[in-house]
Amino acid sequence: MIKYLKLINKKFAFLLLVAALISGCSLTGPNNDNGGGDSNQYFNTPTPAQGAKNQPVVVSLGWKSSGFSKYDVYFSEISPPTLRVAHNITSNGFVMPGLKYNTTYFWKVVGYRSDGTSAESPVWHFTTQSLGGSGEGYSFIDHGTKTETPNYVKMLFEVVDNTGLPVPDLTLDNLEIYEDGEQISRSESYVLFQQYLSNRYVVKIVLMLDNSTSLRDEIPDIKNAAINFVNNIVDAHHQVAVFEFSESTVLLQDFTSNINALTTAINSISVGQPSTDLYGATITGANHWDQTFVPDSIITGAMVLFTDGTDTQGSHTFDAAIQAVTGKRVYTIGLGNEISPDVLSSIGNSGFFSITETSELINTFDQINSQIERYSKSFYWLTYASPKRGANLHTLIVRAKNNPVNSYVQGTFSSADFFSNNPGLYINATPEHPSGVDTVTVARNSGVTVNAYSFYYPNPEYTWAITSGGSLISIDPSNNAQSVVVINGGNSLGSASVKIDDTNNNLSKTITVLVTN
């Protein structure tokens, strides 16, 4: 039975999301060289309000300003704040995750103008609620907005509750969507709302296993539990890398979904040295994966670290380990009574599990697996077909209905290249030729790029086949989804045919390819 389970501040869903907005961390503020005088004239109306009390442990920071193109946000428990948590963001807002209960936080904003000058806000502060406060309401984490042909606005975001727990399985009925301040009509609009898109979500999981000499008799149970974990979590979206650590940290198998390779790596674990570099292992594991959040895809990760003790080597510091896991999801499992719960709770920002016997490992790994799956389902993709036209800027806002928290995602987009069309499969559709083309011309011994679009159909998957004139042309895919290919002309002149199938939506189209001089 698990004796001690502690989800510190329930912040596990958010710590990696800081990394999605951090472009390198700095422990010192930038130089304010604009000579602009009192910064209050540049920044005002902070959210939360200055000195606000009883704030949730997930806070949406906001401010009013003008004349700046980008911002850095600094945030910490000391004044002035020293840790840069957001760099070069373009919006006047930032969601700050993973806060402690009953704690005062200080923050400031540095704005950068297009001419290279900057200005700094006052230092603001607020205090979070006490443990046991309400977790009601949703907070939204924005991961970007993009547009696509013919008139799509695509947004990627994550939703969590106010204690930091991920919120899975939302539907459109839970949301309100506003375009330029007006709520859109669901009955008159094309809106596609999805989670966990096929081939667009990858979780890289570091399995970090202590093999120091104190675990000599426990190695068989550790191997058995680790193999069970790998078998349960690995699929098309989850990859695992296996490390062992004692005196040093050793990579046994890099990220893979190959169960046999992972099993072989785990079975190769043997008894290590009588020295534990816990902090070094933490740093190595946290640095082993990068994270990417864009409207088309997500690459994220987590580390699961098991140990039976504390850092006995002293070659790395606790502060360095905490810095390494900032913005990364980490679970820690501590065995026995020689562990330091405070240390493992801090490193395990997504959850700390204390167990008394290695026989409890299988159940603990299963719980972590469930948490990772829940996290995966808290990411959402929204595709909206906008009726706006012309070279104008617009805003799209998505928020939860009846949300007691003032949190939402907002995207700005241009409708310059938007056009209308009927549902269907089109080739090389453009604003000038919204219905696309039926014939493509390619010069001999040259190539032409061809784009397939399935307007108003979800998740298209394309195949391309030469149905006639195979000796005249060849086809090279340009990306994994094969929505874009290059058709190459051969040495001879003539006409060929290519059939394009959207296999996911049962759509087909055949085009003629003319090879010319």
Buried (B, 14 or more C-beta within 10 A) or exposed (E): EEEEEBBBBBBBBBBBBBBBBBEEBBEEBBEBEBEBEEBEEBBEEBBBEEEBEEBBBBBBBBBEBEEBEBBBBBBBBEBEBBBBBBBEBEBBBBBBBBBBBEBBBBBBBBBBBEEEBBBBBBBBBBBBBEEEBEBEBBBBBBBBBBBBBBBBBBBBBBBBBBBBBBBBEBEBEBBBBBBEEEEBEEEEEBBBBBBBBEEBBBBBBBBBBBBBEBBEEBBEBBBBBBBBBBEBBBEEBBBBBBBBBBBBBBBBBBBBBBEEBBBEBBEEBEBBBEBBBBBBBBBBBBEBBEBEBBBBBBBBBBBBBBBBBBBBBEEBEBEEBBBBBBBBBBBBBBBBEEBBBEBBBBBBBBBBBBBEEBEBBBBBBBBBBEBBBBBBBBBBBBBBBBBBBEEEEBBBBBBBEEBEBEBBBBBEBEBEBBBEBEEBBBBBBBBEEBEBBEEBEBEBEEBBEBBBBBBBBEBBBBEBEBEBBEEBBBBEBEEEBBBEBBBBBBEEEBBBBBBBBBEBBEBEBBBBBBBEE
